[in-house]
Amino acid sequence: MFQTGLSSFYSVCGDAAGIAGNLFAFALFVSPIPTFKRIIRNQSTEQFSGLPYIYAFLSCLICLWYGMPVVSPDIILVATVNSIGAVFQLIYIIIYITYADRARKLKMSGLLIAVSALFLTVVFLSMTFFDSYKRQTFVGYLSVISLISMFASPLFIIKLVIKTSSVEFMPFYLSLSTFLMSLSFSTYGVFKYDPFIY
């Protein structure tokens, strides 16, 4: 009886952390809206980099795949948040490409095609060559790598922040949302006994 009660408590705590992670992730996904309003208003990408959105799109796609029941049972909150994130990132990338100069437009379009092809390759390989346990491990490692690249991508902006002595290109709320989302999903991963999430 005690074991069942503890298991229920862990389940509730895990779900609460996952829901909190979804809410903080949503805040993270909407935090670039002022940047993209500015890009649309000025009809220029200025000195903003599109790379963080490419990395975030790839990460959302791979983590979405990791959260699908065919890969990882019982962590659907990972799939829901990353499906929403993928849509937001794709919209940001399309806006960026629309208002970028020719060189950036070509680079970002090429990266978008490459990311889409890479994701489809991951889905194909994981479904064709791996059983359910190995599939979860394979996609889990890829999701960890993609998340590290996504969270490291704002470091490209550090040089610009130092050069301009301004954090204008690295908003505070973006960093805060990232921290809170990461903390929530780490907790969710602990309660779900999933080392790839935490």
CORJORA-V456200 format. One record per residue. RES is the residue in one small letter. SS is DSSP state (2 for helix, 1 for strand, 0 for the rest). OMEGA is omega in whole degrees, -180 to 180 (* if undefined). Layout:
BEGIN
res:RES ss:SS omega:OMEGA
res:RES ss:SS omega:OMEGA
END
This chain:
BEGIN
res:m ss:0 omega:179
res:f ss:2 omega:-180
res:q ss:2 omega:179
res:t ss:2 omega:179
res:g ss:2 omega:178
res:l ss:2 omega:179
res:s ss:2 omega:178
res:s ss:2 omega:179
res:f ss:2 omega:178
res:y ss:2 omega:-180
res:s ss:2 omega:179
res:v ss:2 omega:179
res:c ss:2 omega:178
res:g ss:2 omega:179
res:d ss:2 omega:178
res:a ss:2 omega:178
res:a ss:2 omega:179
res:g ss:2 omega:178
res:i ss:2 omega:176
res:a ss:2 omega:177
res:g ss:2 omega:177
res:n ss:2 omega:-180
res:l ss:2 omega:179
res:f ss:2 omega:177
res:a ss:2 omega:177
res:f ss:2 omega:176
res:a ss:2 omega:177
res:l ss:2 omega:-177
res:f ss:2 omega:-180
res:v ss:2 omega:-177
res:s ss:0 omega:177
res:p ss:0 omega:-177
res:i ss:2 omega:177
res:p ss:2 omega:178
res:t ss:2 omega:-177
res:f ss:2 omega:170
res:k ss:2 omega:179
res:r ss:2 omega:179
res:i ss:2 omega:180
res:i ss:2 omega:-179
res:r ss:2 omega:-178
res:n ss:2 omega:-178
res:q ss:0 omega:-180
res:s ss:0 omega:176
res:t ss:0 omega:179
res:e ss:0 omega:-180
res:q ss:0 omega:180
res:f ss:0 omega:178
res:s ss:0 omega:176
res:g ss:0 omega:-176
res:l ss:2 omega:179
res:p ss:2 omega:-179
res:y ss:2 omega:175
res:i ss:2 omega:179
res:y ss:2 omega:-180
res:a ss:2 omega:179
res:f ss:2 omega:178
res:l ss:2 omega:-179
res:s ss:2 omega:179
res:c ss:2 omega:-180
res:l ss:2 omega:-178
res:i ss:2 omega:178
res:c ss:2 omega:173
res:l ss:2 omega:179
res:w ss:2 omega:178
res:y ss:2 omega:-178
res:g ss:2 omega:-180
res:m ss:0 omega:-178
res:p ss:0 omega:180
res:v ss:0 omega:178
res:v ss:0 omega:-177
res:s ss:0 omega:178
res:p ss:0 omega:170
res:d ss:0 omega:172
res:i ss:0 omega:-176
res:i ss:2 omega:179
res:l ss:2 omega:175
res:v ss:2 omega:180
res:a ss:2 omega:-177
res:t ss:2 omega:-177
res:v ss:2 omega:-177
res:n ss:2 omega:174
res:s ss:2 omega:177
res:i ss:2 omega:179
res:g ss:2 omega:180
res:a ss:2 omega:179
res:v ss:2 omega:178
res:f ss:2 omega:-177
res:q ss:2 omega:179
res:l ss:2 omega:177
res:i ss:2 omega:179
res:y ss:2 omega:-179
res:i ss:2 omega:179
res:i ss:2 omega:177
res:i ss:2 omega:-180
res:y ss:2 omega:-180
res:i ss:2 omega:-179
res:t ss:2 omega:-174
res:y ss:2 omega:-180
res:a ss:0 omega:173
res:d ss:0 omega:-172
res:r ss:2 omega:-177
res:a ss:2 omega:180
res:r ss:2 omega:179
res:k ss:2 omega:180
res:l ss:2 omega:-180
res:k ss:2 omega:-178
res:m ss:2 omega:178
res:s ss:2 omega:177
res:g ss:2 omega:179
res:l ss:2 omega:178
res:l ss:2 omega:177
res:i ss:2 omega:-180
res:a ss:2 omega:179
res:v ss:2 omega:179
res:s ss:2 omega:179
res:a ss:2 omega:179
res:l ss:2 omega:179
res:f ss:2 omega:179
res:l ss:2 omega:177
res:t ss:2 omega:179
res:v ss:2 omega:179
res:v ss:2 omega:-179
res:f ss:2 omega:-178
res:l ss:2 omega:-177
res:s ss:2 omega:180
res:m ss:2 omega:-175
res:t ss:2 omega:-169
res:f ss:2 omega:-175
res:f ss:0 omega:171
res:d ss:0 omega:-171
res:s ss:2 omega:-179
res:y ss:2 omega:-179
res:k ss:2 omega:177
res:r ss:2 omega:180
res:q ss:2 omega:179
res:t ss:2 omega:-180
res:f ss:2 omega:-178
res:v ss:2 omega:178
res:g ss:2 omega:177
res:y ss:2 omega:178
res:l ss:2 omega:180
res:s ss:2 omega:177
res:v ss:2 omega:179
res:i ss:2 omega:-179
res:s ss:2 omega:179
res:l ss:2 omega:177
res:i ss:2 omega:179
res:s ss:2 omega:179
res:m ss:2 omega:-178
res:f ss:2 omega:178
res:a ss:2 omega:-174
res:s ss:2 omega:177
res:p ss:0 omega:177
res:l ss:2 omega:175
res:f ss:2 omega:-177
res:i ss:2 omega:-176
res:i ss:2 omega:180
res:k ss:2 omega:179
res:l ss:2 omega:179
res:v ss:2 omega:180
res:i ss:2 omega:-178
res:k ss:2 omega:-177
res:t ss:2 omega:-175
res:s ss:0 omega:-179
res:s ss:0 omega:177
res:v ss:0 omega:-178
res:e ss:0 omega:-176
res:f ss:0 omega:177
res:m ss:0 omega:-172
res:p ss:0 omega:-179
res:f ss:2 omega:-176
res:y ss:2 omega:175
res:l ss:2 omega:179
res:s ss:2 omega:180
res:l ss:2 omega:179
res:s ss:2 omega:179
res:t ss:2 omega:180
res:f ss:2 omega:-178
res:l ss:2 omega:177
res:m ss:2 omega:-180
res:s ss:2 omega:179
res:l ss:2 omega:-179
res:s ss:2 omega:-178
res:f ss:2 omega:173
res:s ss:2 omega:178
res:t ss:2 omega:178
res:y ss:2 omega:180
res:g ss:2 omega:178
res:v ss:2 omega:-179
res:f ss:2 omega:179
res:k ss:0 omega:-179
res:y ss:0 omega:-177
res:d ss:0 omega:-176
res:p ss:0 omega:179
res:f ss:0 omega:177
res:i ss:0 omega:-179
res:y ss:0 omega:*
END
